[in-house]
């Protein structure tokens, strides 16, 4: 089990590293590639669009053919595609390579969650996923700092060489540490027809849909900040590349600490209550930032603590929303995880180019996403209450 947990933890870091490590280079990339902020942010969008489609492919594949084979193939292709990013001669090449990397990288996310559902359930699964998500938050802490150092010495292309090496290490960890967790007798062999039936089963559960949308709109809030933070921190607040990397990492530290608190409280307080607390913190922090930007009083001293409030909400909300969603349909964990990841990535792809390089647009879209996350969480709770039974969490549960 420790070897499996370690391999799953490595799978958790590829996505955050791939999105966060090159953030400090956004302004320089725009200059070198001859594009504006939206053009550079398009590389994030391409990664997330690829990840969206990858979820739809790898989730059903893992339900039919098992977890290990698709997971290993996705990890290898992700490493190769990331290496192509490092040698990209143009924005178009970089966008295409990022798409492929996102598509292949989706295997680790969707299948990793399904493996957790295969090997544990209830409180044990809750603790395992909370641990993995907490470990995954270490990557956003380290990524901008490491990325800033790599960029200063080797330029932004050096970041992608490092990411390619990390993806190769993940593939090796999967080969050594992840055994097949889905026995042959539990695999779905009905092809597209059975997959369609599985999708209908999953989306027909109103509580699953609500929790999935709460998770996904919460991710939209986070991704607005990820896409806009380099321009906010450097161009609006006037921080240097190094200082902006530290500021971004501090937000990730807060999210990680909130994740640790969540893991300790989830059995006593319940994931439903912690989810509500996290979602409302995200909305309150985002709305306060929007108000500060609109009234012209936005300073680093005000902005960064409010961003910390949003990050604390993220640390409380994400694992519980995912747990409650997938726990609703334990018999179709791969499909449920795939759909959750698909909606999550699709929303991230949509919002990334919208935030631009102004504080007003960034905080407006953060507030919109956080508000929709709160409404979705409320709708899920209403659906559970109408059934007269508590929600079951197969991966942080209630």
N, C-alpha and C positions, 0 to 999 in steps of 0.2 A: 504493500500500500504506500509506503513512503516514496518508493521509486515512481509509482504512478502519479502520486500527488505532485512530485517534482516536475515530471514531464508535463502534466496539465498546467502547472504554474508557468512553465516556459511558454506554453501555447497562449497564455493570457497576455504575454508581453509583446507579441509581434504586432498586434493591432495598435496599441498605444504608442509603441516606438515608431511605427510606420507613419503615424499621423503627427506625432509631437516632436520628433527629433529634428526635423528639418524646418520647424516653424521659425526659429531665429533668422533663417536665411531668406525668408520670403522677400523682403525689400531688395536684397542683392540679386536674387533669382529673377525678379522682375526686370531689373536693369540689364542683366546678362542676356536674358532670353527675349528682350524687347517687348515686354508686355506690362499690363497694369495689375492692380491688386486682384481684380476679378479673374484675370488670366492665370495668375499663380494659384489662386484659390481653386481654379478648375482642376488642378492636379489632385486636390483633396476630393473634389466631387467625383472625378474619374475613379479614384480608389474606392470610394463608397458605392458608386454604381456597380463596379465590378464585384464588390463584396455582397451587394444586394442580390445580384444574379447568382453568385456563388452559393449563398444560403439556399436558394431554391433548388440548386443542383445537388449539393453535397448532403443536405439533410435527408432527402428521399433516398439518395444513393446509399447512405449509411444505414438506413432502415432496411434496405433490401439486400445489400451485399456485406454488411458488417461495418464496424467502425475503423478498424486498423488500416485496411487498404486505401480507402479514399483519403484518410487523414495523412498517411505517409505521402501519397501522390501530391496532395495539395501543398504540403510543406516543401517538397522538392521544387515544384513549379514556382512557388512564391520566391524561393531563393534565387532562381534563375531570372525571373522577371525583374526582381529588384536590382540585380546586377546590370540589366539593360537600362534601368533608370540612370545608373551612374555614368553611362556613356551617351546619354541622350544628346543629340546635336541640336534639337529644336524643342519648342514647347509641345508640338504635336506628338513627337516621339515620346516625350516624357509622359504626356497624358495617356497615350496608348499603353505604355509599359506599366504605369500605375494602375490602369484598369485591370490588366492581367494579374498583377500582384494582389490586388484586392480580391479578385475572383478566386484565386488559389488560396489566399490567406483566410478566406471565409471558412475553409474546411476546419481549421483549428478552433475557431469560435463555436460554430454550430455543433461539430462532432464532440468537442470537449464538453459542452454542456450535456449532450446526450450520454456521454460516458458516465458523467456524474449520476445521471438518472438511472443508468444501468447498474451501478455498483452500490448505490445507497438511496435511502428514501427517508422521508420525515425529518426528524431533528438531525440525524447524521448527515443527510444530504444538505440540510440548511447550513450546518457548520462547515462542511467541505466547500460549498460554493462561496460562502462568505469569506473563507480563508483564501480561496483562489482569487476572488475579486479584490481582496485586500492586497494580496501579493501583486496583482495586476496593476494596482495603483502606484506601486513603486516605480514602474516604468515611466509614467508621466512626470514623476519627481526627477528621475535621473536623466530622462531623454533630452529636455531642453538644455540642461547644463552640459551634458556630454556633447550634444549637438553643437552648442555654441563653441566649445573647445575644438571640436573637429573642424568646424567651419572656419575658425580663425587660422588653422594650420593648413588644411587641405581643401578648403572651399566646400560648397554645398554638395559637390559630387562625392566627396569623401564620406558624407553621411550615408549615401546609398550603398557604398561599398561596405560600410560597417553593418548596415541593415541586412545586406545580403549574407554576410557572415553569420549574423544572428539567426536568420531564417535557416541557414544550413545547419547550425547547431540544434535548432528546434527539430529539424528532420531527423537528426541523429538521435535525439532524446526520444522521439516517437518510436523509432526503430528499436531502441533498447528497452524503453520503459513503459510502453502502452501495449498491453496484450489485447486480444480480441475480447470485448466485453459483451457482445450481443450474440448469444448462441444461435445456431442455425434454425432451431425450432421456433424462435421468436421473431425471425425476420419476415418482412412483408414481401411476398413474391407475386403480387397481383398486377404489377406494372402500373401504367398511368391510371387505369381505372381505380385500383385500390388507393393510389396516391390521392386522386381526386376525392375519393370517399373519406380518406384521412383528413384532408384539408377541410372538407365540409364538417366533419366531426369537431375539428379544432375550432374553426371560426364560428361554428354554431353555438359554442359556449360563450355566453355574453360576458361572464366574468373574465374568462381568458382574454377576450378581445379588449376589455377595459384595462386590465393589467398590462397587456402588451402595448396599448396606446400610451398608457402612463409611462412605461419604461421608454418607449420610443420618443415621445415628446420631451421627456427628461433628457434623453440623449441629444435631441435637437437643441435644447438649451446649452448643453455642454459643447456641442459642436459649433454653435454660433460663436462661443467664446474662443474655442480653439482656432477657428478660421480668422477671427478678427483681432485676436490678442496681439499678434506681432505689430500690427499697425496702431492699435490702441496704446500699447506700452511704449513703443518707440516713437511714433509720429505724433500722438496726442499728448501722452504724459511726458515725453521727452527722455525716456530711459535709454541707456546704451544697450547694445546687443547683449552684453554680459548681464547687466542689471535686469533686463527684461526676461532673460532666461531664469534668473533667480526668482523674480516675481511670479512667473508662471509656475515654477516648481513649488513655490510656497503654497499656491492654491492646491496643487496635487498632494502636498503634505497634509493639508487640512482634510481633503477627501479621504486620504488613507487613514488618518486618525479617526475620522467618523466611521469608516469601515470597521476598524478595530472595536470601537464602542458598540457598533451594530452587532458584531459577532458575539459580544459579551451579553448584550441585552435581549437578543432575539427570542430566546426561550422564555424569558420572564415577561417581557413587554409584548411580544408577538409581532410578526412582520407587518401586519396590517397597520398597527399604530405607528411603527417606525417609518413605514412608507408614507403615511399621511404627514408626519413631522418633516420628513425630508422634502416632500413635494412643496409644502407650504414655505419652507425655508428658501427653496429655489425661487419661488414666486416673489416672496418678500424682498429678497436680495436683488433680483432682477428689476423689479418695479422701482426700488429705491435708486438703483443706478440710472435708470431711465429718467427719473425725476431730477437727479443731480445733473445729468447731461443737458436736460431741457432747460434748467434754470441757470446754467452756466457756472455752477459751483464745483464742477468735477475736478478734483485734484488727486494725486497719487495717494495722499493721506486718507482721503475719503473713499476712493475707488477700491483700493486693494482690500480693506476690511470687508466691504460689501461683497466683493468677489469671493472672499473667504466664506461668507454666509452661504452663497450659492454652492460652493464646493462642498461644504459640510452637508448640505441637503442632498447633493449627488451621492456622497458616501453613504448616507442613510437609505436612499431610495432605490438605488439600482439593483442590488442583490435581492432585496425583498420583492420588488416588482417582478423580476425574472423568476424568482422562486414561486410566487403565487400564480403566475401565468402558466408555467410549465407543469406545476403541480395539479392544475385543473384537469389535465389530459395525460396521465402517466402512461397510458397504453400507446400513445403516439408521440413520445418525447422527441424523436428526431424531427418529425414534421413540425411540432409545436416550437421547438428551438429554431428551426429554419425560418418559420414565418415571423417569429419575434425578431430575429436578426435581419430579415428582409425589410420589415417595416422600419426598424431602427436605422439601417444603413440608407434606405431610400430617403428618409427625412433628413439625415445628415447631408446627403448629396444635394438635396433641394436648398437647404438653408445656407450652405457654405458660400455660394456666390452672392447671396443676398446682403450679407453684412457689410461688404465693401470696406472702406477704410475710415469711416466716421463713427464716433462713439454713439451718436443718436441712433443710427441704423442698427448697430450691433446690439444695443440694449433694448431697442424696440422688439427685435426678433427674439431675443432671449426671453423677454416678458411674455410675448405671445406663446412661445413654446411651453414655458413654465405654466402659464394659465391653462392651456389645453391639457397638460399633464395632470394638473389638479382635477380638472373636470373629468378626465378619463378614469382616474383613481376613484373618484366619487361614484361614477357610474358602475365600476366593477364592484364596489362595496354594496351598492344597491342591488345588484344582480345576485350577489351571495346572500344578502339578507332576505331576498324574496324566496330563496330556496329553503330557508329555515335551518341551514346547517353551516358550520364554519368552512372556510376555504381550506383545501389541503395543499400544503406546499411540498413539492418533491424536490425543490431546490430553493433555499430559504423559505420555509413554510410559516404558517400562522399558528 
